[in-house]
Amino acid sequence: MRKEDYFLEAQQIKVKYDIMARKLHVPIRMCLQCRERFPQKDLIRIQCKDKKIQAFDGIGRSIYVCDTCIENPKLVKQLAGRCKCAKETHEEINSLLKELRADDR
């Protein structure tokens, strides 16, 4: 086997391995409330912007919450504390969570 053939074969094997590795990778994220780890697609993504909680818009950092924890009444207080929101915004956060829960199902 020539040296060039060996090099070409090694490149082809590497490309096949890279494609296979990309298909197997599943991003894992942690729920804010229960601290359990889930695949990213199973979690609801929320973001804190200008001291308000909102649905993730694709830019910036985000917070993940699982389906079981989104119904927990302590989550509103925890999200407000994480985002440093005023107590008046608790109702807004609660309505947003209900809306996200309905959209997710």
BALOBA-1460 file (C-alpha; in Angstrom, 3 decimals):
// residues 105
<rec num="1" residu="m" x="0.000" y="0.000" z="0.000"/>
<rec num="2" residu="r" x="1.363" y="3.385" z="-0.959"/>
<rec num="3" residu="k" x="1.747" y="6.116" z="1.619"/>
<rec num="4" residu="e" x="-0.831" y="8.347" z="-0.152"/>
<rec num="5" residu="d" x="-3.412" y="5.537" z="-0.154"/>
<rec num="6" residu="y" x="-2.923" y="4.947" z="3.551"/>
<rec num="7" residu="f" x="-3.366" y="8.668" z="4.265"/>
<rec num="8" residu="l" x="-6.553" y="8.824" z="2.137"/>
<rec num="9" residu="e" x="-8.018" y="5.767" z="3.876"/>
<rec num="10" residu="a" x="-7.278" y="7.244" z="7.304"/>
<rec num="11" residu="q" x="-9.092" y="10.475" z="6.331"/>
<rec num="12" residu="q" x="-12.148" y="8.538" z="5.140"/>
<rec num="13" residu="i" x="-12.335" y="6.600" z="8.407"/>
<rec num="14" residu="k" x="-12.060" y="9.845" z="10.392"/>
<rec num="15" residu="v" x="-14.900" y="11.449" z="8.407"/>
<rec num="16" residu="k" x="-17.147" y="8.411" z="8.997"/>
<rec num="17" residu="y" x="-16.366" y="8.477" z="12.732"/>
<rec num="18" residu="d" x="-17.083" y="12.230" z="12.987"/>
<rec num="19" residu="i" x="-20.475" y="11.820" z="11.291"/>
<rec num="20" residu="m" x="-21.377" y="8.904" z="13.558"/>
<rec num="21" residu="a" x="-20.294" y="10.809" z="16.699"/>
<rec num="22" residu="r" x="-22.467" y="13.807" z="15.806"/>
<rec num="23" residu="k" x="-25.546" y="11.605" z="15.520"/>
<rec num="24" residu="l" x="-24.979" y="10.011" z="18.927"/>
<rec num="25" residu="h" x="-24.429" y="13.207" z="20.938"/>
<rec num="26" residu="v" x="-27.422" y="14.353" z="23.010"/>
<rec num="27" residu="p" x="-27.024" y="17.615" z="24.975"/>
<rec num="28" residu="i" x="-27.847" y="17.149" z="28.672"/>
<rec num="29" residu="r" x="-29.089" y="20.074" z="30.799"/>
<rec num="30" residu="m" x="-30.049" y="20.446" z="34.465"/>
<rec num="31" residu="c" x="-33.433" y="21.544" z="35.799"/>
<rec num="32" residu="l" x="-33.235" y="24.668" z="37.976"/>
<rec num="33" residu="q" x="-35.707" y="23.377" z="40.568"/>
<rec num="34" residu="c" x="-34.980" y="19.673" z="41.118"/>
<rec num="35" residu="r" x="-31.362" y="19.657" z="39.827"/>
<rec num="36" residu="e" x="-31.971" y="16.484" z="37.812"/>
<rec num="37" residu="r" x="-30.387" y="16.095" z="34.409"/>
<rec num="38" residu="f" x="-32.488" y="15.575" z="31.261"/>
<rec num="39" residu="p" x="-31.956" y="15.714" z="27.504"/>
<rec num="40" residu="q" x="-32.244" y="19.317" z="26.366"/>
<rec num="41" residu="k" x="-35.304" y="18.658" z="24.191"/>
<rec num="42" residu="d" x="-37.315" y="17.465" z="27.240"/>
<rec num="43" residu="l" x="-36.878" y="20.721" z="29.189"/>
<rec num="44" residu="i" x="-38.621" y="24.081" z="28.966"/>
<rec num="45" residu="r" x="-36.235" y="26.958" z="28.289"/>
<rec num="46" residu="i" x="-36.722" y="30.328" z="30.012"/>
<rec num="47" residu="q" x="-34.590" y="33.456" z="30.026"/>
<rec num="48" residu="c" x="-34.113" y="36.476" z="32.279"/>
<rec num="49" residu="k" x="-33.915" y="39.750" z="30.362"/>
<rec num="50" residu="d" x="-34.137" y="43.244" z="31.869"/>
<rec num="51" residu="k" x="-35.164" y="41.772" z="35.240"/>
<rec num="52" residu="k" x="-38.144" y="39.982" z="33.673"/>
<rec num="53" residu="i" x="-38.692" y="36.277" z="33.029"/>
<rec num="54" residu="q" x="-39.650" y="35.455" z="29.448"/>
<rec num="55" residu="a" x="-39.592" y="32.594" z="26.983"/>
<rec num="56" residu="f" x="-36.179" y="32.031" z="25.403"/>
<rec num="57" residu="d" x="-35.752" y="34.117" z="22.239"/>
<rec num="58" residu="g" x="-32.539" y="32.517" z="20.992"/>
<rec num="59" residu="i" x="-30.011" y="35.059" z="22.269"/>
<rec num="60" residu="g" x="-28.223" y="34.985" z="25.619"/>
<rec num="61" residu="r" x="-28.184" y="32.671" z="28.614"/>
<rec num="62" residu="s" x="-31.168" y="30.617" z="29.641"/>
<rec num="63" residu="i" x="-32.682" y="28.589" z="32.471"/>
<rec num="64" residu="y" x="-34.088" y="25.085" z="32.047"/>
<rec num="65" residu="v" x="-37.097" y="23.696" z="33.928"/>
<rec num="66" residu="c" x="-38.563" y="20.187" z="33.669"/>
<rec num="67" residu="d" x="-42.278" y="19.454" z="33.202"/>
<rec num="68" residu="t" x="-42.853" y="18.248" z="36.750"/>
<rec num="69" residu="c" x="-41.162" y="21.251" z="38.381"/>
<rec num="70" residu="i" x="-43.014" y="23.826" z="36.295"/>
<rec num="71" residu="e" x="-46.135" y="23.026" z="38.318"/>
<rec num="72" residu="n" x="-44.312" y="23.586" z="41.626"/>
<rec num="73" residu="p" x="-45.452" y="26.830" z="43.355"/>
<rec num="74" residu="k" x="-41.942" y="27.397" z="44.772"/>
<rec num="75" residu="l" x="-40.563" y="27.782" z="41.257"/>
<rec num="76" residu="v" x="-42.047" y="31.269" z="40.856"/>
<rec num="77" residu="k" x="-40.200" y="32.527" z="43.913"/>
<rec num="78" residu="q" x="-36.987" y="30.816" z="42.836"/>
<rec num="79" residu="l" x="-37.160" y="32.316" z="39.328"/>
<rec num="80" residu="a" x="-37.900" y="35.773" z="40.747"/>
<rec num="81" residu="g" x="-34.897" y="35.494" z="43.046"/>
<rec num="82" residu="r" x="-32.651" y="34.248" z="40.252"/>
<rec num="83" residu="c" x="-33.663" y="37.167" z="38.036"/>
<rec num="84" residu="k" x="-33.842" y="39.704" z="40.901"/>
<rec num="85" residu="c" x="-37.432" y="40.565" z="39.996"/>
<rec num="86" residu="a" x="-39.782" y="42.597" z="42.175"/>
<rec num="87" residu="k" x="-42.537" y="40.807" z="44.095"/>
<rec num="88" residu="e" x="-45.121" y="42.447" z="41.834"/>
<rec num="89" residu="t" x="-43.917" y="40.361" z="38.887"/>
<rec num="90" residu="h" x="-44.785" y="37.008" z="40.524"/>
<rec num="91" residu="e" x="-48.200" y="36.987" z="38.812"/>
<rec num="92" residu="e" x="-46.568" y="37.658" z="35.435"/>
<rec num="93" residu="i" x="-44.132" y="34.795" z="35.995"/>
<rec num="94" residu="n" x="-46.974" y="32.488" z="37.023"/>
<rec num="95" residu="s" x="-48.978" y="33.311" z="33.887"/>
<rec num="96" residu="l" x="-45.901" y="32.825" z="31.676"/>
<rec num="97" residu="l" x="-45.263" y="29.401" z="33.217"/>
<rec num="98" residu="k" x="-48.893" y="28.380" z="32.619"/>
<rec num="99" residu="e" x="-48.586" y="29.536" z="29.016"/>
<rec num="100" residu="l" x="-45.328" y="27.636" z="28.483"/>
<rec num="101" residu="r" x="-46.789" y="24.522" z="30.089"/>
<rec num="102" residu="a" x="-49.764" y="24.657" z="27.725"/>
<rec num="103" residu="d" x="-47.512" y="25.173" z="24.673"/>
<rec num="104" residu="d" x="-45.234" y="22.294" z="25.636"/>
<rec num="105" residu="r" x="-48.050" y="19.736" z="25.799"/>
